[in-house]
Amino acid sequence: MSPVFSHGDLRLYLLSLLAEAPQHGYGIIQALTERTGGTYTPSAGTIYPRLAKLEEEGLVSKSADGRMTVYAITDAGRAELAEREGDLAGIEEG
């Protein structure tokens, strides 16, 4: 079975999800599962390291909401998303 997301595509798709609204990690996992019709359910071990990398790159910020960590896209993240809009369209078509 081939991977659902090619190299770098999950990163871009995470930015697109966070551009819609800030979310916590579990909400992101649920959104990915729903949008792929249940064919892809990423593990926490897949999502959280990518979110941490995005934060390290300044594309995502995180804040505490009670016991949950909420991730939000930054202006730099929005700029990267805008630059790669064509790539995102290809991911969504796939």
PDB file of N, CA, C and O in Angstrom:
ATOM      1  N   MET A   1       0.848  -1.190   0.000  1.00  0.00           N
ATOM      2  CA  MET A   1       0.000   0.000   0.000  1.00  0.00           C
ATOM      3  C   MET A   1       0.884   1.241   0.000  1.00  0.00           C
ATOM      4  O   MET A   1       1.806   1.341   0.810  1.00  0.00           O
ATOM      5  N   SER A   2       0.623   2.168  -0.877  1.00  0.00           N
ATOM      6  CA  SER A   2       1.420   3.385  -0.952  1.00  0.00           C
ATOM      7  C   SER A   2       0.979   4.360   0.139  1.00  0.00           C
ATOM      8  O   SER A   2      -0.177   4.334   0.561  1.00  0.00           O
ATOM      9  N   PRO A   3       1.889   5.217   0.596  1.00  0.00           N
ATOM     10  CA  PRO A   3       1.521   6.175   1.630  1.00  0.00           C
ATOM     11  C   PRO A   3       0.475   7.163   1.123  1.00  0.00           C
ATOM     12  O   PRO A   3       0.408   7.472  -0.066  1.00  0.00           O
ATOM     13  N   VAL A   4      -0.336   7.648   2.059  1.00  0.00           N
ATOM     14  CA  VAL A   4      -1.383   8.610   1.710  1.00  0.00           C
ATOM     15  C   VAL A   4      -0.752   9.950   1.346  1.00  0.00           C
ATOM     16  O   VAL A   4      -1.186  10.614   0.405  1.00  0.00           O
ATOM     17  N   PHE A   5       0.266  10.339   2.094  1.00  0.00           N
ATOM     18  CA  PHE A   5       0.934  11.614   1.852  1.00  0.00           C
ATOM     19  C   PHE A   5       2.366  11.366   1.409  1.00  0.00           C
ATOM     20  O   PHE A   5       3.092  10.613   2.058  1.00  0.00           O
ATOM     21  N   SER A   6       2.779  11.985   0.322  1.00  0.00           N
ATOM     22  CA  SER A   6       4.165  11.917  -0.128  1.00  0.00           C
ATOM     23  C   SER A   6       5.023  12.778   0.788  1.00  0.00           C
ATOM     24  O   SER A   6       4.505  13.500   1.640  1.00  0.00           O
ATOM     25  N   HIS A   7       6.322  12.698   0.610  1.00  0.00           N
ATOM     26  CA  HIS A   7       7.255  13.465   1.429  1.00  0.00           C
ATOM     27  C   HIS A   7       6.909  14.960   1.401  1.00  0.00           C
ATOM     28  O   HIS A   7       6.816  15.561   0.330  1.00  0.00           O
ATOM     29  N   GLY A   8       6.722  15.542   2.568  1.00  0.00           N
ATOM     30  CA  GLY A   8       6.432  16.970   2.674  1.00  0.00           C
ATOM     31  C   GLY A   8       4.965  17.326   2.546  1.00  0.00           C
ATOM     32  O   GLY A   8       4.562  18.427   2.921  1.00  0.00           O
ATOM     33  N   ASP A   9       4.150  16.407   2.018  1.00  0.00           N
ATOM     34  CA  ASP A   9       2.732  16.723   1.823  1.00  0.00           C
ATOM     35  C   ASP A   9       1.961  16.807   3.141  1.00  0.00           C
ATOM     36  O   ASP A   9       1.086  17.659   3.294  1.00  0.00           O
ATOM     37  N   LEU A  10       2.278  15.937   4.079  1.00  0.00           N
ATOM     38  CA  LEU A  10       1.579  15.977   5.367  1.00  0.00           C
ATOM     39  C   LEU A  10       1.855  17.305   6.062  1.00  0.00           C
ATOM     40  O   LEU A  10       0.961  17.903   6.661  1.00  0.00           O
ATOM     41  N   ARG A  11       3.081  17.751   5.975  1.00  0.00           N
ATOM     42  CA  ARG A  11       3.477  19.042   6.563  1.00  0.00           C
ATOM     43  C   ARG A  11       2.603  20.169   5.999  1.00  0.00           C
ATOM     44  O   ARG A  11       2.075  20.993   6.746  1.00  0.00           O
ATOM     45  N   LEU A  12       2.463  20.190   4.699  1.00  0.00           N
ATOM     46  CA  LEU A  12       1.659  21.216   4.039  1.00  0.00           C
ATOM     47  C   LEU A  12       0.183  21.077   4.421  1.00  0.00           C
ATOM     48  O   LEU A  12      -0.505  22.074   4.644  1.00  0.00           O
ATOM     49  N   TYR A  13      -0.291  19.843   4.494  1.00  0.00           N
ATOM     50  CA  TYR A  13      -1.697  19.630   4.830  1.00  0.00           C
ATOM     51  C   TYR A  13      -1.974  20.042   6.278  1.00  0.00           C
ATOM     52  O   TYR A  13      -3.051  20.558   6.576  1.00  0.00           O
ATOM     53  N   LEU A  14      -1.025  19.822   7.168  1.00  0.00           N
ATOM     54  CA  LEU A  14      -1.192  20.280   8.553  1.00  0.00           C
ATOM     55  C   LEU A  14      -1.339  21.799   8.598  1.00  0.00           C
ATOM     56  O   LEU A  14      -2.178  22.327   9.328  1.00  0.00           O
ATOM     57  N   LEU A  15      -0.523  22.492   7.817  1.00  0.00           N
ATOM     58  CA  LEU A  15      -0.642  23.953   7.759  1.00  0.00           C
ATOM     59  C   LEU A  15      -2.022  24.368   7.252  1.00  0.00           C
ATOM     60  O   LEU A  15      -2.612  25.323   7.758  1.00  0.00           O
ATOM     61  N   SER A  16      -2.535  23.649   6.255  1.00  0.00           N
ATOM     62  CA  SER A  16      -3.850  24.010   5.712  1.00  0.00           C
ATOM     63  C   SER A  16      -4.949  23.781   6.737  1.00  0.00           C
ATOM     64  O   SER A  16      -5.886  24.575   6.821  1.00  0.00           O
ATOM     65  N   LEU A  17      -4.853  22.713   7.515  1.00  0.00           N
ATOM     66  CA  LEU A  17      -5.847  22.468   8.561  1.00  0.00           C
ATOM     67  C   LEU A  17      -5.807  23.559   9.618  1.00  0.00           C
ATOM     68  O   LEU A  17      -6.848  24.026  10.079  1.00  0.00           O
ATOM     69  N   LEU A  18      -4.601  23.963   9.998  1.00  0.00           N
ATOM     70  CA  LEU A  18      -4.472  25.005  11.014  1.00  0.00           C
ATOM     71  C   LEU A  18      -4.844  26.381  10.481  1.00  0.00           C
ATOM     72  O   LEU A  18      -5.173  27.273  11.263  1.00  0.00           O
ATOM     73  N   ALA A  19      -4.797  26.571   9.167  1.00  0.00           N
ATOM     74  CA  ALA A  19      -5.235  27.838   8.573  1.00  0.00           C
ATOM     75  C   ALA A  19      -6.747  27.992   8.707  1.00  0.00           C
ATOM     76  O   ALA A  19      -7.260  29.109   8.764  1.00  0.00           O
ATOM     77  N   GLU A  20      -7.456  26.865   8.756  1.00  0.00           N
ATOM     78  CA  GLU A  20      -8.919  26.908   8.922  1.00  0.00           C
ATOM     79  C   GLU A  20      -9.290  27.321  10.340  1.00  0.00           C
ATOM     80  O   GLU A  20     -10.212  28.112  10.542  1.00  0.00           O
ATOM     81  N   ALA A  21      -8.569  26.783  11.323  1.00  0.00           N
ATOM     82  CA  ALA A  21      -8.831  27.102  12.723  1.00  0.00           C
ATOM     83  C   ALA A  21      -7.762  26.469  13.597  1.00  0.00           C
ATOM     84  O   ALA A  21      -7.279  25.381  13.281  1.00  0.00           O
ATOM     85  N   PRO A  22      -7.380  27.125  14.692  1.00  0.00           N
ATOM     86  CA  PRO A  22      -6.443  26.493  15.627  1.00  0.00           C
ATOM     87  C   PRO A  22      -7.051  25.191  16.161  1.00  0.00           C
ATOM     88  O   PRO A  22      -8.263  25.092  16.355  1.00  0.00           O
ATOM     89  N   GLN A  23      -6.200  24.211  16.391  1.00  0.00           N
ATOM     90  CA  GLN A  23      -6.683  22.917  16.862  1.00  0.00           C
ATOM     91  C   GLN A  23      -5.667  22.270  17.792  1.00  0.00           C
ATOM     92  O   GLN A  23      -4.488  22.624  17.795  1.00  0.00           O
ATOM     93  N   HIS A  24      -6.143  21.326  18.573  1.00  0.00           N
ATOM     94  CA  HIS A  24      -5.236  20.508  19.371  1.00  0.00           C
ATOM     95  C   HIS A  24      -4.871  19.281  18.544  1.00  0.00           C
ATOM     96  O   HIS A  24      -5.533  18.978  17.552  1.00  0.00           O
ATOM     97  N   GLY A  25      -3.835  18.587  18.948  1.00  0.00           N
ATOM     98  CA  GLY A  25      -3.326  17.463  18.169  1.00  0.00           C
ATOM     99  C   GLY A  25      -4.357  16.393  17.872  1.00  0.00           C
ATOM    100  O   GLY A  25      -4.438  15.900  16.747  1.00  0.00           O
ATOM    101  N   TYR A  26      -5.154  16.027  18.883  1.00  0.00           N
ATOM    102  CA  TYR A  26      -6.155  14.988  18.657  1.00  0.00           C
ATOM    103  C   TYR A  26      -7.194  15.441  17.634  1.00  0.00           C
ATOM    104  O   TYR A  26      -7.669  14.638  16.831  1.00  0.00           O
ATOM    105  N   GLY A  27      -7.546  16.718  17.661  1.00  0.00           N
ATOM    106  CA  GLY A  27      -8.485  17.255  16.672  1.00  0.00           C
ATOM    107  C   GLY A  27      -7.925  17.178  15.263  1.00  0.00           C
ATOM    108  O   GLY A  27      -8.665  16.939  14.309  1.00  0.00           O
ATOM    109  N   ILE A  28      -6.619  17.379  15.128  1.00  0.00           N
ATOM    110  CA  ILE A  28      -5.968  17.278  13.832  1.00  0.00           C
ATOM    111  C   ILE A  28      -6.017  15.835  13.339  1.00  0.00           C
ATOM    112  O   ILE A  28      -6.302  15.583  12.169  1.00  0.00           O
ATOM    113  N   ILE A  29      -5.739  14.896  14.230  1.00  0.00           N
ATOM    114  CA  ILE A  29      -5.805  13.470  13.873  1.00  0.00           C
ATOM    115  C   ILE A  29      -7.212  13.113  13.404  1.00  0.00           C
ATOM    116  O   ILE A  29      -7.380  12.428  12.394  1.00  0.00           O
ATOM    117  N   GLN A  30      -8.218  13.577  14.137  1.00  0.00           N
ATOM    118  CA  GLN A  30      -9.613  13.305  13.751  1.00  0.00           C
ATOM    119  C   GLN A  30      -9.941  13.921  12.391  1.00  0.00           C
ATOM    120  O   GLN A  30     -10.591  13.287  11.560  1.00  0.00           O
ATOM    121  N   ALA A  31      -9.494  15.149  12.167  1.00  0.00           N
ATOM    122  CA  ALA A  31      -9.779  15.830  10.896  1.00  0.00           C
ATOM    123  C   ALA A  31      -9.143  15.078   9.726  1.00  0.00           C
ATOM    124  O   ALA A  31      -9.767  14.921   8.677  1.00  0.00           O
ATOM    125  N   LEU A  32      -7.914  14.617   9.900  1.00  0.00           N
ATOM    126  CA  LEU A  32      -7.251  13.856   8.840  1.00  0.00           C
ATOM    127  C   LEU A  32      -7.995  12.553   8.561  1.00  0.00           C
ATOM    128  O   LEU A  32      -8.153  12.157   7.406  1.00  0.00           O
ATOM    129  N   THR A  33      -8.445  11.898   9.609  1.00  0.00           N
ATOM    130  CA  THR A  33      -9.189  10.651   9.445  1.00  0.00           C
ATOM    131  C   THR A  33     -10.485  10.888   8.687  1.00  0.00           C
ATOM    132  O   THR A  33     -10.827  10.131   7.778  1.00  0.00           O
ATOM    133  N   GLU A  34     -11.209  11.943   9.063  1.00  0.00           N
ATOM    134  CA  GLU A  34     -12.480  12.268   8.404  1.00  0.00           C
ATOM    135  C   GLU A  34     -12.270  12.639   6.939  1.00  0.00           C
ATOM    136  O   GLU A  34     -13.014  12.185   6.069  1.00  0.00           O
ATOM    137  N   ARG A  35     -11.269  13.455   6.666  1.00  0.00           N
ATOM    138  CA  ARG A  35     -11.054  13.943   5.297  1.00  0.00           C
ATOM    139  C   ARG A  35     -10.548  12.869   4.346  1.00  0.00           C
ATOM    140  O   ARG A  35     -10.678  13.000   3.129  1.00  0.00           O
ATOM    141  N   THR A  36      -9.971  11.808   4.899  1.00  0.00           N
ATOM    142  CA  THR A  36      -9.523  10.714   4.037  1.00  0.00           C
ATOM    143  C   THR A  36     -10.538   9.574   4.032  1.00  0.00           C
ATOM    144  O   THR A  36     -10.248   8.478   3.552  1.00  0.00           O
ATOM    145  N   GLY A  37     -11.711   9.836   4.560  1.00  0.00           N
ATOM    146  CA  GLY A  37     -12.751   8.814   4.582  1.00  0.00           C
ATOM    147  C   GLY A  37     -12.368   7.605   5.418  1.00  0.00           C
ATOM    148  O   GLY A  37     -12.836   6.494   5.171  1.00  0.00           O
ATOM    149  N   GLY A  38     -11.520   7.826   6.403  1.00  0.00           N
ATOM    150  CA  GLY A  38     -11.103   6.746   7.280  1.00  0.00           C
ATOM    151  C   GLY A  38      -9.970   5.891   6.738  1.00  0.00           C
ATOM    152  O   GLY A  38      -9.558   4.930   7.387  1.00  0.00           O
ATOM    153  N   THR A  39      -9.457   6.226   5.556  1.00  0.00           N
ATOM    154  CA  THR A  39      -8.373   5.420   4.982  1.00  0.00           C
ATOM    155  C   THR A  39      -7.022   5.744   5.609  1.00  0.00           C
ATOM    156  O   THR A  39      -6.075   4.972   5.464  1.00  0.00           O
ATOM    157  N   TYR A  40      -6.921   6.868   6.300  1.00  0.00           N
ATOM    158  CA  TYR A  40      -5.661   7.252   6.950  1.00  0.00           C
ATOM    159  C   TYR A  40      -5.967   7.817   8.318  1.00  0.00           C
ATOM    160  O   TYR A  40      -6.648   8.834   8.443  1.00  0.00           O
ATOM    161  N   THR A  41      -5.465   7.158   9.336  1.00  0.00           N
ATOM    162  CA  THR A  41      -5.562   7.644  10.705  1.00  0.00           C
ATOM    163  C   THR A  41      -4.138   7.742  11.244  1.00  0.00           C
ATOM    164  O   THR A  41      -3.556   6.738  11.653  1.00  0.00           O
ATOM    165  N   PRO A  42      -3.581   8.945  11.244  1.00  0.00           N
ATOM    166  CA  PRO A  42      -2.204   9.085  11.703  1.00  0.00           C
ATOM    167  C   PRO A  42      -2.095   8.859  13.207  1.00  0.00           C
ATOM    168  O   PRO A  42      -3.040   9.111  13.954  1.00  0.00           O
ATOM    169  N   SER A  43      -0.951   8.389  13.631  1.00  0.00           N
ATOM    170  CA  SER A  43      -0.715   8.191  15.060  1.00  0.00           C
ATOM    171  C   SER A  43      -0.227   9.498  15.674  1.00  0.00           C
ATOM    172  O   SER A  43       0.217  10.407  14.973  1.00  0.00           O
ATOM    173  N   ALA A  44      -0.318   9.567  16.984  1.00  0.00           N
ATOM    174  CA  ALA A  44       0.227  10.725  17.696  1.00  0.00           C
ATOM    175  C   ALA A  44       1.724  10.831  17.429  1.00  0.00           C
ATOM    176  O   ALA A  44       2.268  11.934  17.368  1.00  0.00           O
ATOM    177  N   GLY A  45       2.388   9.695  17.269  1.00  0.00           N
ATOM    178  CA  GLY A  45       3.817   9.667  16.987  1.00  0.00           C
ATOM    179  C   GLY A  45       4.173  10.204  15.615  1.00  0.00           C
ATOM    180  O   GLY A  45       5.337  10.494  15.340  1.00  0.00           O
ATOM    181  N   THR A  46       3.191  10.336  14.764  1.00  0.00           N
ATOM    182  CA  THR A  46       3.396  10.948  13.445  1.00  0.00           C
ATOM    183  C   THR A  46       3.101  12.441  13.502  1.00  0.00           C
ATOM    184  O   THR A  46       3.863  13.252  12.977  1.00  0.00           O
ATOM    185  N   ILE A  47       1.994  12.798  14.140  1.00  0.00           N
ATOM    186  CA  ILE A  47       1.526  14.191  14.123  1.00  0.00           C
ATOM    187  C   ILE A  47       2.334  15.117  15.030  1.00  0.00           C
ATOM    188  O   ILE A  47       2.767  16.184  14.595  1.00  0.00           O
ATOM    189  N   TYR A  48       2.540  14.720  16.282  1.00  0.00           N
ATOM    190  CA  TYR A  48       3.193  15.637  17.219  1.00  0.00           C
ATOM    191  C   TYR A  48       4.627  16.005  16.844  1.00  0.00           C
ATOM    192  O   TYR A  48       4.995  17.170  16.994  1.00  0.00           O
ATOM    193  N   PRO A  49       5.456  15.074  16.365  1.00  0.00           N
ATOM    194  CA  PRO A  49       6.792  15.504  15.925  1.00  0.00           C
ATOM    195  C   PRO A  49       6.745  16.484  14.747  1.00  0.00           C
ATOM    196  O   PRO A  49       7.573  17.391  14.662  1.00  0.00           O
ATOM    197  N   ARG A  50       5.784  16.303  13.845  1.00  0.00           N
ATOM    198  CA  ARG A  50       5.667  17.241  12.721  1.00  0.00           C
ATOM    199  C   ARG A  50       5.204  18.615  13.202  1.00  0.00           C
ATOM    200  O   ARG A  50       5.674  19.640  12.708  1.00  0.00           O
ATOM    201  N   LEU A  51       4.291  18.633  14.155  1.00  0.00           N
ATOM    202  CA  LEU A  51       3.857  19.913  14.721  1.00  0.00           C
ATOM    203  C   LEU A  51       5.028  20.600  15.428  1.00  0.00           C
ATOM    204  O   LEU A  51       5.196  21.815  15.322  1.00  0.00           O
ATOM    205  N   ALA A  52       5.828  19.825  16.140  1.00  0.00           N
ATOM    206  CA  ALA A  52       6.992  20.393  16.831  1.00  0.00           C
ATOM    207  C   ALA A  52       7.980  20.977  15.819  1.00  0.00           C
ATOM    208  O   ALA A  52       8.549  22.044  16.051  1.00  0.00           O
ATOM    209  N   LYS A  53       8.179  20.290  14.714  1.00  0.00           N
ATOM    210  CA  LYS A  53       9.083  20.780  13.659  1.00  0.00           C
ATOM    211  C   LYS A  53       8.537  22.067  13.044  1.00  0.00           C
ATOM    212  O   LYS A  53       9.288  23.012  12.802  1.00  0.00           O
ATOM    213  N   LEU A  54       7.228  22.100  12.791  1.00  0.00           N
ATOM    214  CA  LEU A  54       6.609  23.310  12.250  1.00  0.00           C
ATOM    215  C   LEU A  54       6.759  24.479  13.223  1.00  0.00           C
ATOM    216  O   LEU A  54       6.984  25.617  12.811  1.00  0.00           O
ATOM    217  N   GLU A  55       6.631  24.185  14.511  1.00  0.00           N
ATOM    218  CA  GLU A  55       6.805  25.236  15.519  1.00  0.00           C
ATOM    219  C   GLU A  55       8.260  25.719  15.518  1.00  0.00           C
ATOM    220  O   GLU A  55       8.518  26.920  15.587  1.00  0.00           O
ATOM    221  N   GLU A  56       9.196  24.788  15.441  1.00  0.00           N
ATOM    222  CA  GLU A  56      10.620  25.115  15.407  1.00  0.00           C
ATOM    223  C   GLU A  56      10.943  26.019  14.210  1.00  0.00           C
ATOM    224  O   GLU A  56      11.794  26.903  14.303  1.00  0.00           O
ATOM    225  N   GLU A  57      10.263  25.788  13.102  1.00  0.00           N
ATOM    226  CA  GLU A  57      10.476  26.584  11.887  1.00  0.00           C
ATOM    227  C   GLU A  57       9.722  27.909  11.914  1.00  0.00           C
ATOM    228  O   GLU A  57       9.873  28.723  11.003  1.00  0.00           O
ATOM    229  N   GLY A  58       8.913  28.135  12.945  1.00  0.00           N
ATOM    230  CA  GLY A  58       8.173  29.384  13.060  1.00  0.00           C
ATOM    231  C   GLY A  58       6.893  29.427  12.246  1.00  0.00           C
ATOM    232  O   GLY A  58       6.311  30.496  12.061  1.00  0.00           O
ATOM    233  N   LEU A  59       6.447  28.270  11.755  1.00  0.00           N
ATOM    234  CA  LEU A  59       5.247  28.218  10.921  1.00  0.00           C
ATOM    235  C   LEU A  59       3.984  27.976  11.738  1.00  0.00           C
ATOM    236  O   LEU A  59       2.871  28.219  11.271  1.00  0.00           O
ATOM    237  N   VAL A  60       4.172  27.495  12.958  1.00  0.00           N
ATOM    238  CA  VAL A  60       3.059  27.166  13.856  1.00  0.00           C
ATOM    239  C   VAL A  60       3.435  27.647  15.249  1.00  0.00           C
ATOM    240  O   VAL A  60       4.607  27.620  15.626  1.00  0.00           O
ATOM    241  N   SER A  61       2.451  28.082  16.003  1.00  0.00           N
ATOM    242  CA  SER A  61       2.678  28.426  17.402  1.00  0.00           C
ATOM    243  C   SER A  61       1.790  27.530  18.244  1.00  0.00           C
ATOM    244  O   SER A  61       0.805  26.980  17.753  1.00  0.00           O
ATOM    245  N   LYS A  62       2.138  27.385  19.506  1.00  0.00           N
ATOM    246  CA  LYS A  62       1.285  26.593  20.387  1.00  0.00           C
ATOM    247  C   LYS A  62       1.017  27.359  21.663  1.00  0.00           C
ATOM    248  O   LYS A  62       1.832  28.165  22.112  1.00  0.00           O
ATOM    249  N   SER A  63      -0.138  27.091  22.235  1.00  0.00           N
ATOM    250  CA  SER A  63      -0.521  27.719  23.492  1.00  0.00           C
ATOM    251  C   SER A  63      -1.294  26.701  24.315  1.00  0.00           C
ATOM    252  O   SER A  63      -1.836  25.734  23.781  1.00  0.00           O
ATOM    253  N   ALA A  64      -1.336  26.931  25.609  1.00  0.00           N
ATOM    254  CA  ALA A  64      -2.058  26.022  26.500  1.00  0.00           C
ATOM    255  C   ALA A  64      -3.496  26.491  26.652  1.00  0.00           C
ATOM    256  O   ALA A  64      -3.768  27.679  26.830  1.00  0.00           O
ATOM    257  N   ASP A  65      -4.401  25.539  26.578  1.00  0.00           N
ATOM    258  CA  ASP A  65      -5.819  25.795  26.818  1.00  0.00           C
ATOM    259  C   ASP A  65      -6.247  24.764  27.861  1.00  0.00           C
ATOM    260  O   ASP A  65      -6.721  23.679  27.525  1.00  0.00           O
ATOM    261  N   GLY A  66      -6.072  25.122  29.119  1.00  0.00           N
ATOM    262  CA  GLY A  66      -6.304  24.144  30.170  1.00  0.00           C
ATOM    263  C   GLY A  66      -5.213  23.092  30.084  1.00  0.00           C
ATOM    264  O   GLY A  66      -4.024  23.406  30.133  1.00  0.00           O
ATOM    265  N   ARG A  67      -5.630  21.844  29.956  1.00  0.00           N
ATOM    266  CA  ARG A  67      -4.666  20.743  29.848  1.00  0.00           C
ATOM    267  C   ARG A  67      -4.294  20.427  28.404  1.00  0.00           C
ATOM    268  O   ARG A  67      -3.438  19.576  28.158  1.00  0.00           O
ATOM    269  N   MET A  68      -4.920  21.095  27.460  1.00  0.00           N
ATOM    270  CA  MET A  68      -4.654  20.837  26.043  1.00  0.00           C
ATOM    271  C   MET A  68      -3.685  21.861  25.475  1.00  0.00           C
ATOM    272  O   MET A  68      -3.627  23.010  25.913  1.00  0.00           O
ATOM    273  N   THR A  69      -2.933  21.409  24.491  1.00  0.00           N
ATOM    274  CA  THR A  69      -2.059  22.299  23.727  1.00  0.00           C
ATOM    275  C   THR A  69      -2.760  22.573  22.404  1.00  0.00           C
ATOM    276  O   THR A  69      -3.136  21.649  21.682  1.00  0.00           O
ATOM    277  N   VAL A  70      -2.928  23.837  22.104  1.00  0.00           N
ATOM    278  CA  VAL A  70      -3.598  24.242  20.872  1.00  0.00           C
ATOM    279  C   VAL A  70      -2.559  24.814  19.923  1.00  0.00           C
ATOM    280  O   VAL A  70      -1.741  25.653  20.301  1.00  0.00           O
ATOM    281  N   TYR A  71      -2.607  24.345  18.684  1.00  0.00           N
ATOM    282  CA  TYR A  71      -1.669  24.779  17.649  1.00  0.00           C
ATOM    283  C   TYR A  71      -2.385  25.743  16.708  1.00  0.00           C
ATOM    284  O   TYR A  71      -3.551  25.549  16.364  1.00  0.00           O
ATOM    285  N   ALA A  72      -1.663  26.787  16.298  1.00  0.00           N
ATOM    286  CA  ALA A  72      -2.219  27.783  15.375  1.00  0.00           C
ATOM    287  C   ALA A  72      -1.153  28.129  14.336  1.00  0.00           C
ATOM    288  O   ALA A  72       0.043  28.126  14.628  1.00  0.00           O
ATOM    289  N   ILE A  73      -1.604  28.421  13.140  1.00  0.00           N
ATOM    290  CA  ILE A  73      -0.669  28.801  12.076  1.00  0.00           C
ATOM    291  C   ILE A  73      -0.203  30.236  12.315  1.00  0.00           C
ATOM    292  O   ILE A  73      -0.970  31.074  12.790  1.00  0.00           O
ATOM    293  N   THR A  74       1.042  30.509  11.987  1.00  0.00           N
ATOM    294  CA  THR A  74       1.592  31.862  12.114  1.00  0.00           C
ATOM    295  C   THR A  74       1.532  32.563  10.754  1.00  0.00           C
ATOM    296  O   THR A  74       1.154  31.961   9.750  1.00  0.00           O
ATOM    297  N   ASP A  75       1.908  33.834  10.740  1.00  0.00           N
ATOM    298  CA  ASP A  75       1.954  34.561   9.468  1.00  0.00           C
ATOM    299  C   ASP A  75       2.941  33.906   8.504  1.00  0.00           C
ATOM    300  O   ASP A  75       2.691  33.848   7.300  1.00  0.00           O
ATOM    301  N   ALA A  76       4.061  33.414   9.035  1.00  0.00           N
ATOM    302  CA  ALA A  76       5.048  32.733   8.182  1.00  0.00           C
ATOM    303  C   ALA A  76       4.453  31.439   7.623  1.00  0.00           C
ATOM    304  O   ALA A  76       4.720  31.076   6.477  1.00  0.00           O
ATOM    305  N   GLY A  77       3.657  30.754   8.421  1.00  0.00           N
ATOM    306  CA  GLY A  77       2.991  29.542   7.957  1.00  0.00           C
ATOM    307  C   GLY A  77       1.988  29.847   6.858  1.00  0.00           C
ATOM    308  O   GLY A  77       1.881  29.110   5.878  1.00  0.00           O
ATOM    309  N   ARG A  78       1.256  30.935   7.027  1.00  0.00           N
ATOM    310  CA  ARG A  78       0.295  31.344   5.992  1.00  0.00           C
ATOM    311  C   ARG A  78       1.018  31.708   4.694  1.00  0.00           C
ATOM    312  O   ARG A  78       0.531  31.414   3.602  1.00  0.00           O
ATOM    313  N   ALA A  79       2.178  32.347   4.821  1.00  0.00           N
ATOM    314  CA  ALA A  79       2.952  32.725   3.632  1.00  0.00           C
ATOM    315  C   ALA A  79       3.427  31.472   2.898  1.00  0.00           C
ATOM    316  O   ALA A  79       3.355  31.414   1.670  1.00  0.00           O
ATOM    317  N   GLU A  80       3.911  30.475   3.631  1.00  0.00           N
ATOM    318  CA  GLU A  80       4.345  29.237   2.978  1.00  0.00           C
ATOM    319  C   GLU A  80       3.168  28.533   2.317  1.00  0.00           C
ATOM    320  O   GLU A  80       3.288  28.009   1.209  1.00  0.00           O
ATOM    321  N   LEU A  81       2.047  28.525   2.994  1.00  0.00           N
ATOM    322  CA  LEU A  81       0.848  27.901   2.438  1.00  0.00           C
ATOM    323  C   LEU A  81       0.436  28.599   1.143  1.00  0.00           C
ATOM    324  O   LEU A  81       0.069  27.938   0.171  1.00  0.00           O
ATOM    325  N   ALA A  82       0.494  29.918   1.127  1.00  0.00           N
ATOM    326  CA  ALA A  82       0.143  30.675  -0.081  1.00  0.00           C
ATOM    327  C   ALA A  82       1.115  30.367  -1.217  1.00  0.00           C
ATOM    328  O   ALA A  82       0.704  30.234  -2.370  1.00  0.00           O
ATOM    329  N   GLU A  83       2.402  30.255  -0.894  1.00  0.00           N
ATOM    330  CA  GLU A  83       3.414  29.946  -1.913  1.00  0.00           C
ATOM    331  C   GLU A  83       3.198  28.564  -2.531  1.00  0.00           C
ATOM    332  O   GLU A  83       3.516  28.343  -3.700  1.00  0.00           O
ATOM    333  N   ARG A  84       2.659  27.647  -1.747  1.00  0.00           N
ATOM    334  CA  ARG A  84       2.515  26.262  -2.201  1.00  0.00           C
ATOM    335  C   ARG A  84       1.066  25.878  -2.461  1.00  0.00           C
ATOM    336  O   ARG A  84       0.700  24.705  -2.375  1.00  0.00           O
ATOM    337  N   GLU A  85       0.254  26.863  -2.775  1.00  0.00           N
ATOM    338  CA  GLU A  85      -1.170  26.639  -3.022  1.00  0.00           C
ATOM    339  C   GLU A  85      -1.415  25.585  -4.106  1.00  0.00           C
ATOM    340  O   GLU A  85      -2.321  24.761  -3.978  1.00  0.00           O
ATOM    341  N   GLY A  86      -0.623  25.609  -5.154  1.00  0.00           N
ATOM    342  CA  GLY A  86      -0.766  24.624  -6.237  1.00  0.00           C
ATOM    343  C   GLY A  86      -0.464  23.220  -5.756  1.00  0.00           C
ATOM    344  O   GLY A  86      -1.132  22.266  -6.155  1.00  0.00           O
ATOM    345  N   ASP A  87       0.551  23.084  -4.890  1.00  0.00           N
ATOM    346  CA  ASP A  87       0.886  21.779  -4.312  1.00  0.00           C
ATOM    347  C   ASP A  87      -0.261  21.265  -3.460  1.00  0.00           C
ATOM    348  O   ASP A  87      -0.585  20.078  -3.492  1.00  0.00           O
ATOM    349  N   LEU A  88      -0.874  22.161  -2.699  1.00  0.00           N
ATOM    350  CA  LEU A  88      -1.982  21.774  -1.833  1.00  0.00           C
ATOM    351  C   LEU A  88      -3.170  21.288  -2.656  1.00  0.00           C
ATOM    352  O   LEU A  88      -3.824  20.313  -2.285  1.00  0.00           O
ATOM    353  N   ALA A  89      -3.450  21.953  -3.759  1.00  0.00           N
ATOM    354  CA  ALA A  89      -4.553  21.522  -4.626  1.00  0.00           C
ATOM    355  C   ALA A  89      -4.320  20.097  -5.135  1.00  0.00           C
ATOM    356  O   ALA A  89      -5.253  19.297  -5.214  1.00  0.00           O
ATOM    357  N   GLY A  90      -3.069  19.791  -5.478  1.00  0.00           N
ATOM    358  CA  GLY A  90      -2.721  18.454  -5.934  1.00  0.00           C
ATOM    359  C   GLY A  90      -2.910  17.405  -4.851  1.00  0.00           C
ATOM    360  O   GLY A  90      -3.354  16.292  -5.130  1.00  0.00           O
ATOM    361  N   ILE A  91      -2.573  17.757  -3.621  1.00  0.00           N
ATOM    362  CA  ILE A  91      -2.754  16.829  -2.493  1.00  0.00           C
ATOM    363  C   ILE A  91      -4.223  16.541  -2.289  1.00  0.00           C
ATOM    364  O   ILE A  91      -4.623  15.391  -2.106  1.00  0.00           O
ATOM    365  N   GLU A  92      -5.035  17.602  -2.321  1.00  0.00           N
ATOM    366  CA  GLU A  92      -6.473  17.424  -2.073  1.00  0.00           C
ATOM    367  C   GLU A  92      -7.164  16.643  -3.182  1.00  0.00           C
ATOM    368  O   GLU A  92      -8.124  15.914  -2.933  1.00  0.00           O
ATOM    369  N   GLU A  93      -6.674  16.797  -4.400  1.00  0.00           N
ATOM    370  CA  GLU A  93      -7.259  16.012  -5.502  1.00  0.00           C
ATOM    371  C   GLU A  93      -6.931  14.539  -5.366  1.00  0.00           C
ATOM    372  O   GLU A  93      -7.732  13.669  -5.710  1.00  0.00           O
ATOM    373  N   GLY A  94      -5.718  14.271  -4.848  1.00  0.00           N
ATOM    374  CA  GLY A  94      -5.275  12.887  -4.674  1.00  0.00           C
ATOM    375  C   GLY A  94      -6.036  12.210  -3.570  1.00  0.00           C
ATOM    376  O   GLY A  94      -5.795  11.037  -3.284  1.00  0.00           O
TER     377      GLY A  94
END
